[in-house]
Amino acid sequence: MKGFTLLEVVIALAIMTGVILTVITSFNYHLSIAGRDREETVSLLLAREKLEEIELRSKKEIQTFQDGTFAPEHPEISWKAEISPTEVDLFKKLTLTVMWGNGKRTLSLVHYIEQ
């Protein structure tokens, strides 16, 4: 009699199940990384835009502390800007922090502006 025994079929199915689960898990992991990278890229671009916007304001309009969101396009992403003095009197330090994911993820940019 030729053919496979039940034990051989069960072992082959177990191996196939392991391979399929590994592929699915790997695929989901890489999708989550791609999503996280997309969020970071969007946040970085928004932060750079806000940084330029703050810098272009006249020196009298710039406040020591500002915050807000990127609504209506990105209401889930918020930002805060802090201006502090530096050791060199000619410059001020502008730190812009962008937060998303309920504040669990952050990105900070530091820029020096002329007084």
N, C-alpha and C positions, 0 to 999 in steps of 0.2 A: 504494500500500500504506500503510495507516494502522497506527499502533502505536508502541511505543517501541523504540529501538535497544538493543543490548546495553550500550553505553557509558552510556546514560541510566539503565538499570536498575542498573548497577554503581555509578554515582555516587549514585543515590537510596539504595541499600543502605548505602553508606559514610556518608552523612549520617545515616541512621536509626541506624546503629551508634554513631556519635559521640554522638547525642542520648541514646540508651539508656544508654551508658556514663557519661555525665555525670550523668544522673538517679540511677543506681545508686550512683555515687561520692558524690554529694551526700547521698543517703539514708543511706549508711553513716556518713558524717562526722557527720551530725546525730544519729544513733543513739548514736555514741560520746560526743558532747557530753552527751546526755541521761543516759547511764550515769555519766559523770564527775560531773555535777551531783547525781545521786542519791547517789553515794558521799560527796560533800562534805556533803550535807544530813544523811545518816545520821551521819557523823563529827561534825558540828557539834552535833547533838542529843545524841549520846552524850557529847561533851565537856562540854556544859552540865550534863548530868545528873551526871557525875563531879565537876565543879567544885562543884556544890551539895552533893553527898555529902561531899566533903572539908571544905567550909566548915561543915557542920553538926556535924562531930565536935567534941568538946571540945578546948579549946586544948592540953591535955596530950597528947592522942592524935595531934595533927598532927605528922608527921615532916618533916624537911627535904627528903627525897627519897623518892618512892614511884613505883612503876611496876607495870604489869600489862596484861592484855588484857580485852576485853569478852566473854570466853567465858561461857557456851556459845552465846549468840545470835550474836555477831560475833567469833569467834576470830582472824580475819584483821586485826582492828583492835586496835592496842596503844596504850598511853598512858603518859606519865610526867609527874609533877608535881614541881615544884621550888619551894621556899619560900625567899625571900631577904629580907634586911633592906632597908629603904628609908631615904631621907634623913630622913623623919619617923618618929620612934621609936614613934609610936602605931600604925603600920601595917606589915604585911609584904606582900611581893609574891608572889602565887601564880601561877606560870606552868604551864599545863597544855598539853601537846603531844600531839596524837593523830596516829598514823602508820598508813598503810595502803598497799597496793600494794608489799609487801616493803620498806617504808621509803622509797619513792620519793616518796610524797605525804604531806605533813604539814599540820597546821592547829594554830595556837597561840592560846590564849586567856589573857589576863592579867587577874587579879582582885586587888584589894587587900583584905586581911582585917585586922580589928582585933585587936591583940594582947591 
